[in-house]
């Protein structure tokens, strides 16, 4: 019987092992890339949560008052359901234990987390592929949660070049060098078209109550905030113990501090921001959960005459103080300035920038390290 010599057998074994290792590495790399392959969804749906009901006095008469007249609708005995959040959710097969609850920022909706302006997968699909259940919400009086119990006049004001700067794409019409935003005109067109107005007066407490109601309904989960929702996000965690971690992308300056330990007020673009405070016993709730905060590029370390940069410099300084205070009281806050760790060019929307997969990978490592996956 023919037998291979031992040294040939060893070489063959090593060769096969190298092939297997290479295949495993390729598979691992491919698993971290955005894909157009099938996503297997076990369950999906939508619902409203939170909100209020207005009821007018009197009795509704379906005959007398039942005809629609847009110029004169009798209101006797009728109700108005409004001020709720709209939630769309998807649960993949073999889902991980904790869902991600995605909360948008100012002038935005759940669209923030969906397909990117240049047509790639956003965090909704990226994390579905990693088997996280995802909940995308439109906060009260925004997007698909449009109906408000209080009126507001919505002005049709051209303002997109202002937001181009505040969102740190650049100083219009010029993009910042190396910015992680597509230079294709259609990408900017799509970006501007994802902005939505408030349909009622902005009310942070209304939003907190609605998102807390969401966590009461779905149970434990991870809250992912962006920009304006960062401040209400801290308070949602104080209100509801089902918030098991917070991921905050570029929150504003309204961080929560314990009484007597807040920084000075912040003056930004003519606004005065005074960080809110709570009793230390309540604040300690934030020390019981992992928190990670992300800020992107083009944020100076010294005061800047460029408004779109200066406000984020001020906000990140408050973030550093927040991290210091929370961790001093035994908490677990990680503050990530992306260019400082070699991830460069990010705008105010790292979840949809050209390198959003790299951002997702960093977040996934954090979640795994905190046993949140």
C-alpha positions as CSV (number, residue, x, y, z in Angstrom):
1,X,0.0,0.0,0.0
2,X,1.4,3.4,-1.0
3,X,2.0,5.7,2.0
4,X,3.0,9.4,1.9
5,X,6.2,10.2,3.6
6,X,5.7,11.9,7.0
7,X,7.2,15.2,5.9
8,X,4.9,15.3,2.9
9,X,1.9,14.5,5.1
10,X,2.8,17.4,7.4
11,X,3.2,19.8,4.5
12,X,-0.2,18.7,3.0
13,X,-1.8,19.2,6.4
14,X,-0.3,22.6,6.9
15,X,-1.4,23.6,3.3
16,X,-5.0,22.4,4.1
17,X,-4.9,24.3,7.4
18,X,-3.8,27.5,5.7
19,X,-6.6,27.1,3.1
20,X,-9.1,26.7,5.9
21,X,-7.8,29.6,7.9
22,X,-7.8,31.8,4.8
23,X,-11.4,30.8,4.0
24,X,-12.4,31.6,7.6
25,X,-10.7,35.0,7.5
26,X,-12.4,35.8,4.2
27,X,-15.8,34.7,5.6
28,X,-15.2,36.9,8.7
29,X,-14.3,39.9,6.6
30,X,-17.3,39.4,4.4
31,X,-19.6,39.1,7.4
32,X,-18.6,42.6,8.4
33,X,-19.4,44.1,5.0
34,X,-22.7,45.5,3.9
35,X,-24.4,42.9,1.6
36,X,-27.3,42.6,-0.7
37,X,-28.0,39.1,0.4
38,X,-31.2,37.9,2.1
39,X,-32.1,39.2,5.6
40,X,-34.3,36.7,7.3
41,X,-37.0,38.5,9.3
42,X,-38.9,36.5,11.9
43,X,-41.3,39.4,12.8
44,X,-41.9,43.0,11.8
45,X,-44.6,45.6,12.3
46,X,-45.4,49.0,13.6
47,X,-47.3,50.7,16.3
48,X,-47.9,54.0,18.2
49,X,-46.8,54.4,21.8
50,X,-47.4,57.2,24.3
51,X,-49.4,60.3,23.4
52,X,-52.5,62.1,24.7
53,X,-56.2,62.4,23.8
54,X,-58.1,65.7,23.6
55,X,-61.9,65.5,23.9
56,X,-64.2,68.4,23.1
57,X,-67.3,68.9,25.2
58,X,-70.7,68.0,23.8
59,X,-72.1,64.9,22.0
60,X,-71.1,63.9,18.6
61,X,-74.1,63.4,16.2
62,X,-73.2,61.1,13.4
63,X,-76.0,62.5,11.3
64,X,-75.7,66.2,12.0
65,X,-71.9,66.2,12.2
66,X,-71.0,63.2,10.1
67,X,-70.4,64.9,6.7
68,X,-66.9,66.0,6.0
69,X,-66.5,69.7,5.4
70,X,-62.9,70.9,5.4
71,X,-63.9,74.5,6.0
72,X,-66.3,73.9,8.9
73,X,-66.0,70.7,10.9
74,X,-68.2,70.7,14.1
75,X,-66.1,69.6,17.0
76,X,-68.8,68.6,19.6
77,X,-67.9,65.4,21.4
78,X,-65.0,64.6,19.1
79,X,-61.5,63.4,20.0
80,X,-58.0,64.0,18.8
81,X,-55.3,61.3,19.4
82,X,-51.9,62.9,19.2
83,X,-48.4,63.4,20.7
84,X,-47.5,59.7,20.3
85,X,-44.3,58.2,18.9
86,X,-44.4,56.0,15.8
87,X,-42.3,52.8,15.9
88,X,-41.3,50.4,13.2
89,X,-39.6,47.2,14.3
90,X,-38.0,44.1,12.8
91,X,-36.8,41.0,14.6
92,X,-34.4,38.8,12.6
93,X,-34.2,35.0,12.9
94,X,-32.0,33.8,15.8
95,X,-32.2,37.3,17.3
96,X,-29.8,38.5,19.9
97,X,-31.1,39.1,23.4
98,X,-31.3,42.9,23.4
99,X,-32.8,45.1,20.7
100,X,-31.4,48.4,19.5
101,X,-33.8,51.3,19.8
102,X,-32.8,54.0,17.3
103,X,-33.9,57.6,18.1
104,X,-33.2,60.4,15.5
105,X,-32.1,64.0,16.0
106,X,-33.4,67.5,15.2
107,X,-35.1,67.9,11.8
108,X,-34.9,64.1,11.2
109,X,-37.0,61.0,11.5
110,X,-36.3,57.3,11.5
111,X,-35.0,57.9,8.0
112,X,-31.7,58.7,9.7
113,X,-31.0,55.0,10.3
114,X,-32.3,53.6,7.0
115,X,-30.7,53.6,3.5
116,X,-27.9,56.2,3.4
117,X,-28.2,59.3,1.2
118,X,-25.9,57.7,-1.4
119,X,-27.8,54.4,-1.4
120,X,-25.9,52.0,0.9
121,X,-27.2,50.1,3.8
122,X,-27.7,52.1,7.0
123,X,-27.6,51.0,10.6
124,X,-31.1,49.4,10.3
125,X,-29.9,46.7,8.0
126,X,-26.3,46.5,9.2
127,X,-27.4,45.5,12.6
128,X,-30.2,43.3,11.4
129,X,-27.6,41.3,9.6
130,X,-25.8,41.0,13.0
131,X,-29.1,39.6,14.4
132,X,-30.1,42.5,16.5
133,X,-33.8,43.3,16.7
134,X,-34.2,47.0,15.6
135,X,-36.8,49.5,16.6
136,X,-36.9,52.7,14.6
137,X,-38.9,55.5,16.0
138,X,-40.3,58.9,14.9
139,X,-40.6,60.9,18.0
140,X,-43.9,62.7,18.8
141,X,-44.8,65.5,16.4
142,X,-42.3,64.4,13.9
143,X,-42.4,62.3,10.7
144,X,-45.0,59.5,10.8
145,X,-45.9,60.5,14.4
146,X,-47.2,63.8,12.9
147,X,-50.5,64.4,14.8
148,X,-50.1,67.0,17.5
149,X,-52.5,68.2,20.2
150,X,-51.0,71.7,20.0
151,X,-50.9,73.8,16.8
152,X,-47.8,75.2,15.2
153,X,-47.1,77.2,12.1
154,X,-44.8,75.4,9.8
155,X,-42.8,77.9,7.8
156,X,-41.4,77.0,4.3
157,X,-38.0,78.6,5.0
158,X,-35.0,77.9,2.8
159,X,-32.3,76.9,5.3
160,X,-30.4,73.9,3.9
161,X,-27.0,75.6,3.5
162,X,-27.1,76.4,7.2
163,X,-27.6,72.8,8.1
164,X,-24.8,71.8,5.6
165,X,-22.5,73.7,8.0
166,X,-24.0,72.7,11.3
167,X,-24.0,69.0,10.3
168,X,-20.3,69.5,9.3
169,X,-20.3,68.4,5.8
170,X,-18.3,71.5,5.1
171,X,-18.7,75.3,4.7
172,X,-21.2,75.5,1.9
173,X,-20.6,75.1,-1.0
174,X,-17.3,73.4,-0.2
175,X,-17.0,70.0,1.5
176,X,-14.3,69.6,4.1
177,X,-11.2,67.8,2.8
178,X,-11.5,64.0,3.3
179,X,-15.1,64.2,4.5
180,X,-16.9,60.9,4.6
181,X,-19.9,62.1,2.6
182,X,-20.5,61.3,-1.1
183,X,-19.7,64.1,-3.5
184,X,-22.4,62.8,-5.9
185,X,-25.1,65.5,-6.3
186,X,-27.9,63.0,-5.8
187,X,-26.5,62.1,-2.4
188,X,-26.8,65.7,-1.2
189,X,-30.3,65.9,-2.8
190,X,-31.4,62.8,-0.9
191,X,-29.8,64.2,2.3
192,X,-31.7,67.4,2.2
193,X,-34.9,65.6,1.4
194,X,-34.7,63.5,4.6
195,X,-35.2,66.6,6.7
196,X,-38.7,66.9,8.3
197,X,-40.4,69.7,10.4
198,X,-42.0,69.5,13.8
199,X,-45.8,69.4,13.5
200,X,-46.2,70.8,17.0
201,X,-44.1,72.6,19.6
202,X,-41.0,70.7,20.5
203,X,-41.5,69.1,24.0
204,X,-38.6,67.1,25.4
205,X,-40.7,65.6,28.2
206,X,-43.3,64.4,25.8
207,X,-40.6,62.6,23.9
208,X,-39.1,61.1,27.0
209,X,-42.5,59.8,28.2
210,X,-43.2,58.2,24.8
211,X,-39.7,56.5,24.5
212,X,-40.0,55.3,28.1
213,X,-43.3,53.9,27.2
214,X,-41.7,52.0,24.3
215,X,-39.1,50.4,26.7
216,X,-42.0,49.5,29.0
217,X,-43.7,47.8,26.1
218,X,-40.7,45.9,24.6
219,X,-38.6,45.3,27.8
220,X,-34.8,45.6,28.1
221,X,-32.9,47.1,25.2
222,X,-30.1,49.4,24.1
223,X,-31.0,53.0,23.4
224,X,-29.2,54.6,20.4
225,X,-29.6,58.4,20.2
226,X,-28.4,61.0,17.8
227,X,-27.9,64.7,18.3
228,X,-31.0,66.3,19.8
229,X,-32.3,63.1,21.2
230,X,-29.1,62.7,23.3
231,X,-30.4,64.9,26.1
232,X,-33.8,63.3,26.4
233,X,-32.0,60.0,26.1
234,X,-30.2,60.4,29.5
235,X,-33.5,61.3,31.1
236,X,-35.2,58.3,29.5
237,X,-32.6,56.0,31.1
238,X,-33.3,57.8,34.5
239,X,-37.0,57.1,34.0
240,X,-37.0,53.5,32.8
241,X,-34.7,50.7,34.1
242,X,-35.3,48.8,30.9
243,X,-32.6,51.0,29.2
244,X,-29.6,48.7,29.6
245,X,-27.1,50.8,27.7
246,X,-26.9,54.1,25.8
247,X,-25.1,54.7,22.5
248,X,-25.0,58.5,21.8
249,X,-23.9,59.8,18.5
250,X,-22.9,63.5,18.8
251,X,-25.3,64.6,21.6
252,X,-25.9,68.3,22.2
253,X,-25.0,70.1,25.3
254,X,-27.9,69.1,27.5
255,X,-26.1,66.3,29.4
256,X,-27.5,65.5,32.9
257,X,-25.4,66.2,36.0
258,X,-25.9,65.7,39.7
259,X,-26.8,68.8,41.6
260,X,-23.8,70.9,42.5
261,X,-21.6,69.3,39.9
262,X,-22.8,70.8,36.6
263,X,-20.4,72.8,34.5
264,X,-21.1,76.5,33.7
265,X,-23.7,77.4,31.1
266,X,-22.7,77.2,27.5
267,X,-23.1,80.1,25.0
268,X,-23.4,78.8,21.5
269,X,-24.6,81.0,18.5
270,X,-26.5,83.3,20.7
271,X,-28.1,80.5,22.8
272,X,-27.5,79.9,26.4
273,X,-27.5,76.2,27.3
274,X,-27.7,75.3,31.0
275,X,-27.0,71.6,31.6
276,X,-29.9,70.2,33.7
277,X,-29.3,68.7,37.1
278,X,-30.9,66.0,39.2
279,X,-30.4,64.7,42.7
280,X,-27.3,62.5,43.1
281,X,-29.4,59.5,44.1
282,X,-31.2,59.7,40.8
283,X,-28.1,60.5,38.8
284,X,-26.5,57.3,40.0
285,X,-28.8,55.4,37.7
286,X,-26.6,56.5,34.8
287,X,-23.6,54.9,36.6
288,X,-25.3,51.5,36.4
289,X,-25.3,51.1,32.6
290,X,-22.5,51.2,29.9
291,X,-22.5,54.4,27.9
292,X,-20.6,55.2,24.7
293,X,-20.5,58.6,23.1
294,X,-19.2,59.3,19.6
295,X,-18.1,62.6,18.0
296,X,-16.7,62.9,14.5
297,X,-14.2,65.1,12.6
298,X,-13.8,68.8,12.1
299,X,-14.4,69.7,15.7
300,X,-11.6,72.1,16.8
301,X,-9.9,71.9,20.2
302,X,-10.0,75.7,20.5
303,X,-12.8,78.3,19.9
304,X,-13.6,78.6,16.3
305,X,-15.2,81.5,14.3
306,X,-17.0,78.8,12.2
307,X,-20.4,78.3,13.9
308,X,-20.8,74.8,12.5
309,X,-17.6,73.8,14.3
310,X,-17.8,75.9,17.4
311,X,-21.0,74.5,18.8
312,X,-19.7,70.9,18.6
313,X,-16.4,71.9,20.2
314,X,-18.5,73.3,23.1
315,X,-20.7,70.2,23.3
316,X,-17.7,67.8,23.3
317,X,-16.2,69.7,26.2
318,X,-19.4,69.2,28.1
319,X,-19.2,65.5,27.1
320,X,-15.7,65.2,28.7
321,X,-17.1,66.7,31.9
322,X,-20.0,64.3,31.8
323,X,-17.7,61.3,31.4
324,X,-15.6,62.6,34.3
325,X,-18.5,63.0,36.7
326,X,-20.3,59.7,35.8
327,X,-17.1,57.7,36.1
328,X,-16.1,59.5,39.3
329,X,-19.3,58.1,40.8
330,X,-18.5,54.6,39.6
331,X,-20.0,54.7,36.1
332,X,-18.9,53.4,32.8
333,X,-18.7,56.1,30.1
334,X,-16.6,55.8,27.0
335,X,-16.1,58.9,25.0
336,X,-14.8,58.3,21.4
337,X,-13.5,61.2,19.3
338,X,-13.2,59.3,16.0
339,X,-10.2,61.0,14.4
340,X,-8.3,60.4,17.6
341,X,-8.5,56.7,17.1
342,X,-7.7,56.9,13.4
343,X,-11.3,57.0,12.0
344,X,-11.3,60.3,10.0
345,X,-13.7,62.5,8.1
346,X,-17.0,61.8,9.8
347,X,-19.8,64.3,9.7
348,X,-22.6,64.8,12.2
349,X,-24.1,61.6,10.7
350,X,-21.5,58.8,11.2
351,X,-24.3,56.2,11.0
352,X,-24.7,57.1,7.3
353,X,-21.3,58.4,6.3
354,X,-19.3,56.5,3.7
355,X,-17.5,54.6,6.5
356,X,-20.6,53.8,8.4
357,X,-19.7,50.1,8.4
358,X,-16.4,50.9,10.2
359,X,-18.4,52.8,12.8
360,X,-20.8,49.9,13.2
361,X,-17.9,47.5,13.6
362,X,-16.5,49.7,16.4
363,X,-19.9,49.8,18.1
364,X,-20.3,46.0,17.8
365,X,-17.0,45.5,19.5
366,X,-18.1,47.8,22.3
367,X,-21.4,45.9,22.7
368,X,-19.7,42.6,22.8
369,X,-17.2,43.8,25.3
370,X,-20.0,44.9,27.6
371,X,-21.9,41.6,27.2
372,X,-24.7,43.4,25.4
373,X,-24.9,41.2,22.3
